[in-house]
Amino acid sequence: MFRTALRNVLAHKLRLLMTMLAVLLGVAFVAGTLVFTATLNQGMKDLLTKNYSDLAVAVHADGTNAHGGAGGGGGPGGGGPGGGGGGGGKGAGLGRGGHGPAASAKPVGIDDATFAKLSGLPGVSAAQPIVSGFTGVADAQHNLIGKGFSTLGGNFAPGANGQDSRYTFTSGTGPTTSGEIALDSGTAAKGGFHIGDTVDISIDGPVLKEKLTGIFTTTDRAVQAGGTLTLFDNATAQQLLYNPGLYQEVDLSATPGTSQAQLMTEVQQTIQGQTGLTAETGQTLIDDQTTAVASDTSTLNTIFLSFAAVALFVGVFLIANTFTMLVAQRTRELALLRAVGASRRQVTRSVLIEAVLVGVLSSVVGYVVGLGLAIGMRGLIAKSGGALPTNSLVITPSSVLVSVLIGVLITVVAAWLPARRAAKIPPVAAMSSVDAPPKQRSLIVRNTLGLLFAAAGGALIYLGIQATGSSTGSRSGVMGGGAALLLIGIIVLTPLLSRPVIALFTPLLALFGVTGRLARRNSLRNPRRTAATATALMIGLTLMSAMGVLTHSLQNGLASVATKGVSADYLLANANGRALDPSVVASVKSVPGVAAVSGQQALSLTVNGVTEDTDAVDTTAISQVRNFTMVSGTVDNLGANGVAVDQQDATTNGWKQGQSLTVTLPDGKKKQVTVAGIYQHTMMSPALTVDLALPKGHVYSDTLETVYIKAAPGQAGSALQASIKSALGNSPILQVETKQDLLAQADAMINRILYMVYGLLGMSVIVAVIGVVNTMAMSVFERAREIGMLRAIGLNRRQVKRMVRLESLMISVFGAILGLGAGTLLAWAASRLIAPHFSAYSMQIPWSQYGAFAAAALIVGVLAAIWPARRAARLNALEAIKTD
């Protein structure tokens, strides 16, 4: 039977081409994901091993591990403060100390005495002190060079030879005193800076003018990905980036013959009793960060493979359609096999062997294409600013085996039902003069199952919506299961739905005369085939439309929050997300045309043992820049002894206006405050609102998170915005933005996620389009005699083409209608879950996107019919009629 199956595959290679392409694309997606993540894992492990090759032990202050990211270029000779691009590596999470939002206590760290003890240990050959944080550099136009979170700062800590092993200077020297800096070569080139130039920099707002003494290169991956790195002398770096007299970390290299474990013992004895210091071996750092990278890539794997699964699931419908039609077209051939002695099992095996051959060939080619996708993923991330290792692709036996097995299994599973039907063809069918399609089976059982699935899904969704007392997680699980069952029910019911939906097209089809009527009847002739083809398109559009509705509704909700919750005309914030020096408030207040200014400090205050999120603001101006809907009392002029509370928290805790509360301040001291007002709960409202006077003197730093600015009547505009920037010294890191600017940024971020999802779902849509092409092409093969007869009785080529195009259009639009309807239904269910947690959220349908999806379905229908319609029109009428 193997030779028979092989001959059948070769004989029908053109008819199987689209099926092979669908399997190929799905496998390529899987293979590309597996190879990309394996390559990333191995590359990061190799990079960590290389960067930390000389690092025996690292001592760091708790909460400020400079090696906290995935792959920082750390260790002696490593890459410096940036390290792990994209939010990790050296320096990630550093510079908190006095520059974090209202730091409650003096940061811990490693002082000079401890550093001297560590560097003087018998097993230490070299000690590298590290200070790291964020520093913005301005170009000649006062614009920030690089992106906010990749604008790094660090210390230049030369050894006995006068060099810092982390950096190679191409010109000049490292900074040795306050007022001097060194820049990486990329930043110097972008800013057009030369040795001796004065460079404007900023850490938390105010502009500092520094002399450039050196330009260096670094292996820091964040810098290589387009970030900036500014070096200061040790004392200045401590003062500006962390805390005077303290290092965040010290990296130690071991003398020959001293193991990491031995040096670790010496270090632990040295720092014993010092609060807030932790020591780790270099190997522990490598292992921990390798594990962290593996966890991150595992998440990435799951996301990408989920979309690959959607594409493969869509492919199942195409494969099943193809083999069903092939079996129908080979009725006489299969019956003849039965007549000459082949058993049912052998016929089934023959069809399944064909599926295996198709699956193996498609999967092998798909794996090769997947390697190209893996290379493309790396290039795309690198182009977007991500810093990835440059190691060669990692091709593992498991990735090859998994990819090929998935492709083969999907093909075989999809072909199993057609294979069983093939085995049921009686030998007497060989005597028929034509390969007539089998009689259509009743849809009663299928429709009943579909209704049961849909009803069960709807019931679970209803239960999830009504279970308001349950946790969000449990409700999400119930509603997610219901959504899955509902979607399965819709898929099963698609043949039943095809007749009434396609009937809607009757008036339009009537405009095309006989070709329109023929197209409608052909679409309804085999509802299972029409349904399977439309379902493939429906699945992708269901997910895309649901995502479109949710993101559009979220964007509208955020806009509502910003409009109703903030009355300020401008918001001032740090480009790298760090805190602001409180002096910026006075600078803004001095600008003519500014009516009110309030800084905001993020705190955590404890009331009755419960930690509450708190905003400390200038309550003499807060009502002019923020909108509070008061239930009772006021939020104005709270002073050092008042507090306003959120209504939701007040209800939960039984707080009343005028009640006295005991709050624990950030430094641990307690204070009696009076509830002066209660305001309605919104997404923006904290549990407590206090005046900046309350925490003053009880926090290590008075730094601010945000500054709200209200313009005088008629003064808001670009001119005032420019004046504010000028008053702030045109600081490169300070962003003076309108609410519209912030909303545009939020929209852009949401849209990036949405478009990424659309792109990943695009593979399933491509497979669905291939399915439409395949169905129409196979249908033309199957109906060759019929088309020939139509030509013989007067239907011209143009009318044949039109008939096929209209069929394709109906299938595509049918799939689009189902997809948009199902997606809207799922989005509605999800919206009912979101709304209680986001009061401004309401479901909004993005009609422009829906219109684009509908237009895309029409285009798909037209394009998918090009080849089948042309082939149908070119059939020779006499030859087609003779077909046996």
C-alpha angles and dihedrals in degrees: 000000000000092000090047091051092047092050090049092052091050092045092052100034094127092051090049094046096093092046090052090049092053092051090044093055094048093048091045089056091051095044094046091052095047094046093044095052093043089051092048093049094049093043093052091047091051091046093049091048091050096045094046096040091112096037112103101164133003121202115196141168113257112266093017104076104161088202092054096116132073105274111349114180090245137147127061107321091013130128105281131235101336105053112142109047117217100043107323142070132066112358097012108143092007131126090053100127111087091354099058121095105290096327106214099209139024109274118252119232148142114290127205093263093055091044090053091051092049095046090048096055113123093239096050120099097173137006125202118195114207134203119172142171142121128307126174121213122204126216124216091281091052091251122140114258109224128357122309100251094045095053099105136183130196147159129273103221110177121197128219090293092057092248133111105220092214094067137048113207116218093184137005125001139280121277115272104178144020114295094036130100140172124215134204113254094249093055092045090052094047092050095040090236126164134187110288095025122131111241126198113225136166136195106179105358117299115094118244121199110214134180116240109230102165147017120208144174125232140186090224105136095211090057092044088054092059103281127130131238125198120189126206131182113269098262094047093046090052091048097047104031107030129350132317113269096007134105121203095215144003120206115205130201119204128234117245110284095022113114124214090247092053093049090045089058091051092048095049091052089051097051095036110132095019108122119229100016123119130185127206132177120242091245091053090053091049092048094045094048093043088054090048091051091048090051092050093047090046088059090048089049092053093050096048094042090051089060090043088054090054090052092048091047090053088049090058090069091051093048093046091048092050096050092042091055093043091052091049091049092049097049094125093044094052092042089052090055088054090047093055093051109279112144125226089254091054092050090049090048091050093055092044091050087054088053091049092051091049091046096048095047093044093046095050092050089042091055091054090049088048090060087058090050090052090053089048092051091054092048093048093051092045090050091052091055102267118141111224132172114264097222121135122266115286110225111187128188089237093057091050093046095045094047095048093043092051091050094048095044093049091050095046094045091049091049096046098088094046088049091054090049089051090056091055094059106115120232090240089069087075088073092061116107094224140034094249117188114249119263114273112259122227117273094209096103093042093048092048091052091046092052091049092051092046093047092049091048093048091048092052092048090050091049091050091051093048096045093086091151094060126086119273090242095056092044090050090051093050093045092044090054090047092050091051092050091046091051091049089050092052091049092050091047095048095102089053091048094048095076099054094039094049088045086065088067093057096099091050093044090051088067088067094054119209094357090056092051092047091049092052093048093046090052090052095041093085108022092178092058093044090047095049092050094046092045091059089058093040095059095058093044091048092059094040095049092045090052090046093054094046095048093044090050091047092051091050090048092052090049089052092050092050093047097046100033102044125050094171116113095214138024123206119209142154115264092224095048094249125130127280129240107249090230089078089075093063091047092054093045090057092062114103110239095035111118103180139005131188129177120211124217121193113224142163115222124183121226119181091344094308119113111227128196107243137190117208109200141158098272092192088070106019096099089058094055104029130044115228119179101212120214089187139343124006144285093209127105096001094161121187095314106045136084135186117208138204114255092231092054091042090056093046094049099034094242118166133191110271093023118135117234130191110223128188111222125217092265091053098256119131127229136182114234132176125230101241098174148359121218133194117266118255135163089262099045118104122213090252134023119196137167120264087244092070100065094032109123092014098078128065092231134026093207118146132228099205138358120215116209127195120195123219114255111292093005102096113110146092092295093059090043090055091047091054091050090049092050088054090055092254087282109197094221100046115094118199103193138168123231087255090056092052092046090050089053092048091047091049091051092048091046091052089056091045094050091047089054090047089050093051091046088048089081091061090047090052089052089049091052089050086052092056091049090047094049093049093046093048089046090056090051090049095047098044093122092046093050090047090052091050090051090049093054094049113283107137127216094260091054092049090052091048092050092053092045092051091050090051091047092051092051092048095046090045089055091046093051092050092044095049092045095048092043091052091049093051091046090052091054092048090047091057087057095047100044098073090057097042110041094190092055119107127161112262123180114222097224093182090058091046089051090051091050091050091048090048090053090053091049090048090052092051096043094044090056097051098090098034091046092049092049092048091050092050095053112121105238096216094044091047093051090051092054111123 
